[in-house]
Amino acid sequence: MLCSKPVTLQFVSHSFLDYHDPTIEDSYQQQAVIDGEAALLDILDTAGQVEFTAMRDQYMRCGEGFIICYSVTDRHSFQEASEYRKLIARVRLTEDIPLVLVANKLDLQSQRKVTTEEGKTLAKQFGCPFYETSAALRHYIDEAFFSLVREIRRKEEQRALNGGSSSEKIHPRRRSRWWRLRSIFALVFRRRRNATGINQ
């Protein structure tokens, strides 16, 4: 079974569950101080609900940043990462998207099917940061989420400096104690099913 939920749960609650329902879409809020600036993160774990096109397009339109997550133990999920990147670019009508590529299950080295270099190469193609994480061991979980917030902030500042529209510029009030990032962190895996339709 492939699921992004362990990554999200580790970030939000510092816990790892051996069992979880991979079909349920969940949303979370998390406060964090990143580079000395406080933020309130709105996080949507999409649970890989790619079959619902309208729902998928909606979160891709509304999200300010995305984490695309695959498993180092499953090459199919790695291949799907490129498809999700294309979908996001199509829905947003731009290639300039705050994005982080995450390779989870770093702790399962004996089952690895995707190399670190392959992940780095794909992230270079995406033009985004790359992290190999372990939800089980909590390795590089915070770093991946914090990196996405930095990407969102950096691109907002670039738009402001380039004379973006008033809605795109960063207003002083947004630099309040808890700067609210109306962001969707879409950790996406394509669920695979066996012949009987049961999640693998």
C-alpha positions in Angstrom: 0.0 0.0 0.0 1.3 3.5 -0.9 0.2 6.4 1.1 1.5 9.9 1.9 -0.4 10.2 5.2 2.5 9.0 7.4 4.6 12.0 6.1 1.9 14.4 7.0 1.2 12.9 10.4 4.8 12.9 11.3 5.0 16.6 10.5 1.8 17.6 12.3 1.7 15.2 15.3 5.2 13.7 15.5 3.7 10.3 15.3 4.0 7.3 13.0 1.1 4.9 12.5 1.6 1.4 11.2 -2.0 1.4 10.0 -4.0 4.2 8.4 -6.7 4.6 5.8 -5.1 5.7 2.6 -8.4 6.6 0.9 -9.4 9.4 3.3 -8.5 13.0 2.4 -7.5 14.9 5.5 -6.8 18.6 6.3 -4.6 19.9 9.1 -3.3 23.2 10.5 0.1 23.5 11.9 1.9 26.5 13.4 5.6 26.9 12.7 8.4 29.4 12.9 10.5 29.3 9.7 13.5 31.5 9.4 12.4 33.6 12.3 8.9 34.2 10.8 5.8 32.6 12.2 3.3 30.9 9.9 0.0 29.1 10.1 0.0 26.3 7.6 -3.1 24.9 6.0 -2.3 21.4 4.9 -4.4 19.1 2.7 -3.3 15.5 2.4 -5.0 14.5 -0.9 -4.8 10.8 -0.2 -4.1 10.3 -3.9 -7.7 11.0 -4.9 -6.8 11.4 -8.5 -9.9 9.7 -9.8 -12.0 12.7 -8.9 -11.0 15.1 -11.5 -13.0 18.1 -10.3 -11.6 17.7 -6.8 -8.1 17.3 -8.0 -8.3 20.4 -10.2 -9.7 22.4 -7.4 -6.9 21.7 -5.0 -4.4 22.3 -7.7 -5.9 25.7 -8.5 -6.2 26.8 -4.9 -2.9 25.5 -3.5 0.0 27.9 -3.2 2.5 25.1 -3.0 2.8 21.4 -3.5 4.8 18.5 -2.2 4.9 15.6 -4.6 5.8 12.5 -2.8 6.9 9.0 -4.1 8.2 5.9 -2.4 11.8 4.9 -3.0 10.5 1.3 -2.8 8.1 1.7 -5.7 9.2 2.8 -9.2 5.6 3.2 -10.4 5.1 6.0 -7.8 8.3 7.6 -9.0 7.0 7.6 -12.6 3.7 9.1 -11.4 5.5 12.1 -9.9 6.2 13.5 -13.4 2.5 13.1 -14.3 1.4 15.0 -11.3 3.9 17.8 -12.1 2.4 18.0 -15.6 -1.2 18.1 -14.2 -0.4 20.9 -11.8 1.2 23.0 -14.5 -1.8 22.4 -16.8 -4.3 23.4 -14.2 -2.3 26.4 -13.1 -1.3 27.5 -16.6 2.2 28.1 -15.5 5.5 26.3 -14.9 6.4 28.7 -12.0 5.0 26.7 -9.1 6.3 26.4 -5.6 7.1 22.7 -5.4 9.2 20.2 -3.4 9.9 16.6 -4.4 10.0 14.1 -1.6 11.1 10.5 -1.7 9.8 8.7 1.3 10.7 5.3 3.0 14.4 6.1 3.2 14.6 3.6 6.0 13.7 0.7 3.7 17.1 0.6 1.9 16.9 -3.1 1.2 13.7 -2.6 -0.8 14.9 0.5 -2.7 13.9 0.6 -6.3 14.6 4.3 -7.1 18.1 5.7 -6.5 18.9 9.0 -4.9 20.5 10.2 -8.2 17.3 9.6 -10.0 15.4 11.6 -7.5 17.9 14.5 -7.7 17.7 14.4 -11.5 13.9 14.6 -11.5 13.9 17.5 -9.0 16.4 19.3 -11.2 14.0 18.9 -14.1 11.2 20.3 -11.9 13.4 23.1 -10.7 12.6 22.4 -7.1 14.2 21.2 -3.8 14.5 17.4 -3.2 14.5 15.5 0.0 14.7 11.8 0.9 12.6 11.2 4.0 11.6 8.6 6.5 8.2 9.0 8.1 9.0 6.0 10.3 12.2 7.6 11.7 11.1 11.2 11.2 14.1 12.0 9.0 13.9 15.3 7.0 10.2 15.6 7.5 10.2 19.2 8.9 12.9 20.1 6.4 10.7 19.2 3.4 7.7 21.2 4.6 9.8 24.2 5.7 11.5 24.1 2.3 8.1 24.4 0.6 7.2 27.4 2.7 10.4 29.0 1.7 9.7 28.4 -1.9 6.2 30.0 -1.6 7.7 33.0 0.1 10.5 33.4 -2.4 8.1 33.3 -5.4 5.8 35.8 -3.7 8.6 38.1 -3.1 9.8 37.7 -6.7 6.3 38.6 -8.0 6.2 41.7 -5.8 9.6 42.9 -7.0 8.5 42.3 -10.6 5.5 44.5 -10.1 2.8 41.8 -9.8 -0.8 42.7 -9.3 -1.9 44.2 -6.0 -3.3 40.8 -5.0 0.1 39.2 -5.5 2.1 41.8 -3.6 3.0 41.1 0.0 1.2 43.6 2.2 2.6 44.5 5.6 -0.5 43.1 7.4 0.5 39.6 6.0 3.7 39.9 8.1 1.7 39.7 11.3 2.7 37.4 14.1 1.0 34.4 12.4 1.3 34.8 8.7 -1.4 32.5 7.3 -0.3 30.5 4.3 -3.5 29.5 2.5 -1.6 26.7 1.0 -2.2 23.1 0.0 0.6 20.6 0.5 -0.5 18.0 -1.9 1.4 14.8 -1.0 0.3 12.6 -3.8 0.6 8.9 -4.5 -1.3 7.0 -7.2 -2.9 4.1 -5.4 -2.4 0.8 -7.1 -5.1 -1.9 -7.0 -5.0 -5.6 -7.5 -7.4 -7.6 -9.6 -10.0 -7.7 -6.8 -9.8 -3.9 -6.4 -8.3 -4.0 -2.9 -5.6 -1.4 -2.2 -2.1 -2.7 -2.3 
